Amino acid sequence: MPNDLKDYIRKRNAILVAFDVDKMLEFMRQNGKAVPQDRDVAIIMMHLARTNVATLPMEIRRVSKRWLRERGIASLDNGDV
């Protein structure tokens, strides 16, 4: 894995673990990703990402899956959470 990809993943994961919405939006801008205009959408996106990133701690993934389920939103995990 190239170092720049390792750095991207490390930064992304740290932001997801910290659940820092503002840092995630800035990270998305810096990496040319579409940034949601609605903060609530950004929060949902972060919870979805946390359920999908298999390298995050399982408890963090479970918290986000539970949060999504309570709102009727399907998670992105592959059934391992």
C-alpha positions as CSV (number, residue, x, y, z in Angstrom):
1,M,0.0,0.0,0.0
2,P,1.5,3.4,-1.0
3,N,2.4,5.7,1.9
4,D,0.0,8.4,0.8
5,L,-2.9,5.8,0.9
6,K,-1.7,4.7,4.4
7,D,-1.7,8.3,5.5
8,Y,-5.2,8.9,4.0
9,I,-6.6,5.9,5.9
10,R,-4.9,6.8,9.1
11,K,-6.3,10.3,9.0
12,R,-9.8,9.2,8.0
13,N,-9.9,6.5,10.7
14,A,-8.7,9.0,13.4
15,I,-11.5,11.4,12.4
16,L,-14.1,8.7,12.4
17,V,-13.0,7.4,15.8
18,A,-13.1,10.9,17.3
19,F,-16.4,11.6,15.5
20,D,-15.3,15.1,14.6
21,V,-17.8,16.3,12.0
22,D,-16.0,19.5,11.2
23,K,-12.7,17.7,10.7
24,M,-14.4,15.2,8.4
25,L,-15.9,17.9,6.3
26,E,-12.6,19.6,5.9
27,F,-10.9,16.2,5.2
28,M,-13.5,15.6,2.5
29,R,-12.9,19.0,0.9
30,Q,-9.1,18.5,1.0
31,N,-9.5,15.2,-0.8
32,G,-11.9,16.4,-3.5
33,K,-14.9,14.6,-2.1
34,A,-18.5,15.9,-2.3
35,V,-19.3,17.7,1.0
36,P,-22.9,17.6,2.2
37,Q,-24.4,21.0,2.9
38,D,-26.6,19.6,5.7
39,R,-24.8,18.8,8.9
40,D,-27.4,16.1,9.7
41,V,-26.5,14.4,6.5
42,A,-22.8,14.6,7.4
43,I,-23.5,12.9,10.8
44,I,-25.4,10.1,9.0
45,M,-22.6,9.7,6.6
46,M,-20.1,9.4,9.4
47,H,-22.1,6.8,11.2
48,L,-22.4,4.9,7.9
49,A,-18.7,5.1,7.3
50,R,-18.0,3.9,10.9
51,T,-20.1,0.8,10.3
52,N,-18.3,0.1,7.0
53,V,-14.7,0.5,8.0
54,A,-13.7,-2.9,9.2
55,T,-10.4,-1.7,10.8
56,L,-12.2,0.5,13.3
57,P,-12.7,-0.9,16.8
58,M,-15.9,-3.1,16.9
59,E,-17.5,-1.1,19.8
60,I,-17.3,2.1,17.7
61,R,-18.9,0.3,14.8
62,R,-21.6,-1.1,17.1
63,V,-22.4,2.3,18.5
64,S,-22.9,3.7,15.0
65,K,-25.0,0.7,13.8
66,R,-27.2,1.1,16.9
67,W,-27.5,4.9,16.2
68,L,-28.5,4.2,12.6
69,R,-31.0,1.4,13.5
70,E,-32.7,3.7,16.0
71,R,-33.4,6.1,13.1
72,G,-34.5,3.4,10.6
73,I,-31.3,3.7,8.5
74,A,-29.6,0.6,7.3
75,S,-25.9,0.3,8.1
76,L,-23.1,-0.5,5.6
77,D,-21.5,-3.3,7.5
78,N,-21.3,-6.8,6.0
79,G,-23.1,-8.4,8.9
80,D,-20.1,-8.5,11.1
81,V,-21.2,-5.7,13.4
